[in-house]
Amino acid sequence: MTDSPINMTRPLDLTHEKHNVGPQRIQRPLYADLLPTCNNACPAGENIQAWLTHAQAGRFREAWQSLTENNPFPAIHGRVCYHPCETACNRGHLDSSVSIHAVERFLGDLALQENWQFETTTTPASGKRVLVVGAGPSGLSAAYHLAQLGHEVEVHEAGPMAGGMMHFGIPSYRLPRDVLDAEVKRIENMGVKIVLNHRVDDLVAEKDDGDFDAIFIAVGAHISKRTDIPSRDAGKMLDAISFLKDVEAGNAPKLGRRVAIYGGGNTAMDAARVAKRLGYEPLIIYRRDRAHMPAHDFEATEALEEGVKIHWLRTIKNITETTFTVEIMEVDDKGRPRPTGQFETLEADALIMALGQDVDTSFMHKMPGLQFKEDGVVIVNEQMMTGCPGLFAGGDMVPSDRTVTIGVGHGKKAARNIDAWLRGESYVKPRKHDLATFDKLHVWYYTDATQRPQGHLDIKGRQSSFKEVVEGLSQKAALYEAKRCLSCGNCYECDGCFGACPEDAIIKLGPGKRYRYDYDLCTGCAVCFEQCPCHAIEMIPEPATAG
């Protein structure tokens, strides 16, 4: 392993055969910017490559400022996001993806340590007031972006604290509460007003009483799904969300020695791992196999490491006070579970149901023009607006996957569209550049530099406390990870094209200004294109000339 993820010391091969060179040039090179695959995969719409560029140069505050233009919660996301950006990272085709989430966490933690605050917006006050219902990730994201756009924002939250399911659905061993509270506080410091213990039951009255010009609804999915299980003298039964909320509030229920958790999602894994920390013997019962579980694989790995037992391909058919009759399932060729007619008995003193959550939209039904899907979520258009003009919705309220990062992305998108609607305009999203896929890169300079792993709390500590499990990166490790970025699709001024051109047709414009071509000298040989590591050069047909 090397501490120099990008090695530019290899001499350039200047012996390329010239292509398309003859009496008349038929193609010419053109500097271009493509869309990095990481940026494209980020549900929050972060410009990942931009803030990584700052980070790899040690400009950490500039990196944090660039990051928070799109996402106000880097310390949170660096811990709880499932980082689809890393799955899409082109570096994964070489050794391993850049640990983007770990660098993001480093920047977020450094910002909290240094008490960095959001810069005061220079946008003139609009005079408009926007109500946000729900202080979860989507609502807080919308409030942040709306405030940056010059609007007065008030957030009404039914619970006793801001954060929504980040507080009540994500255990503190994954997201320490001081980190969560500090990043929320930074939004309040902008002037956003958060009203706690304020349940909204009548949207019309709420809008009129507060003289609001627009509303964004972002109520989380707090209602646990149910299933009918025949029972006789059943022991204690409760749902996973109530269990996690009670533990968070310091009112952990007494459940006996063995606790069964029914479900295979991330909430089921969290409930089991929390139960383990409370001293119980947790076992998960799930009707599919591990390959088809909705939980992320690392969640199951960490649960198993901590001593949680998982019974795959089992479905509960009947329960008594301390026993569960489960049917053994098998997976068909489409990945769906089907019964085998074989049964077994498991022992447990309590059952925690973790079969997913629904959202309560009953308080919206008085609003005109709304449409709902069968599962209760509200239908919105491309602008995140419902069928009622001026009423927008996002996060768990709308048809979508339910993650913190998707919710934050919804909040940003809604804010931009609310801003445009309040101004009597329509927000037009900029056109995406072409994608810089791995096959377009010329990674001739590549040297092995595998990802730096994050440390973990020892197993004993994980089983007996709520201390944070995953450790952050040191400054040195964060710099190393940032430097592993390949800068896919965008010039980082490596001078490769400048050094390779046999005709001296490339002119350096100075630091940060990149290059330009002198087409009077350029022969169209494509040497610059072939050696450009990040595909920041395109070869285009020579423009037709008038005859």
Secondary structure, 3 states (H helix, E strand, C coil): CCCCCECCCCCCCCCCCCCCCCCCCCEEEEECCCEEHHHHHCCCCCCHHHHHHHHHCCCHHHHHHHHCCCCCCHHHHHHHCCCHHHHHCHHHHCCCCCCHHHHHHHHHHHHHHHCCCCCCCCCCCCCCEEEEECCCHHHHHHHHHHHHCCCEEEEECCCCCCCCHHHHCCCCCCCCHHHHHHHHHHHHCCCCEEECCCCCCCHHHHHHHHCCCEEEECCCCCEECCCCCCECCCCEEEEHHHHHHHHHCCCCCCCCCEEEEECCCHHHHHHHHHHHHCCCEEEEECCCCHHHCCCCHHHHHHHHHCCCEEECCEEEEEECCCEEEEEEEEECCCCCEEEEEEEEEEECCEEEECCCEECCCHHHCCCCCCCECCCCCECCCCCCECCCCCEEECHHHCCCCCCHHHHHHHHHHHHHHHHHHHCCCCCCCCCCCCEECHHHCCCCCECCCCCCCCCECCHHHHHHCCCCCECCCCHHHHHHHHHCCCCCCCCCCCCHHHHHCCCCCEEECCCCCCEEECCCCCCCCCHHHHHCCCCCEEEEECCCCCC
